[in-house]
Amino acid sequence: MSRSHVFTKPWTRSVSMSTERPRRMISSPSQQVTAVVATRDFLLRLINTKETPRIPREVRREARALLRHYPIAEHLRPVLEQGFNSEKL
């Protein structure tokens, strides 16, 4: 059986720059900050075996690896707020 089609992950496909439309931001800077902080909290819950006991080991490893250099919320929030607010200028 020959492979006539190679599957790729959707996030690895290259997109032609000529077909890309400008992206409008729907959320406010404070909503964006909240989403990033909530993502950190979600990853923390994933690595907690008592809170989420049925998560596969590989998912826990990936969450732990992503959190390795993720700053704590108290340090993250001011940096994100400053960055998102400066994008509007």
ZIURBEL-V170058 format. One record per pair of residues at least 6 apart in sequence whose C-alpha atoms are under 7 Angstrom apart, sorted by the first residue. I is the first residue (numbers start at 1). J is the second residue. D is the distance in Angstrom with one decimal. If there is no record, write none. Layout:
# ZIURBEL-V170058
i=(I & I)
j=(J & J)
d=(D & D)
This chain:
# ZIURBEL-V170058
i=(29 & 29 & 29 & 30 & 33 & 33 & 33 & 37 & 43 & 45 & 45 & 46 & 46 & 46 & 47 & 47 & 47)
j=(81 & 84 & 85 & 81 & 77 & 80 & 81 & 73 & 63 & 51 & 52 & 52 & 60 & 63 & 60 & 63 & 64)
d=(6.7 & 5.3 & 6.3 & 6.8 & 6.4 & 5.9 & 6.3 & 6.1 & 5.4 & 6.4 & 6.7 & 6.1 & 6.1 & 6.7 & 5.0 & 6.5 & 6.4)
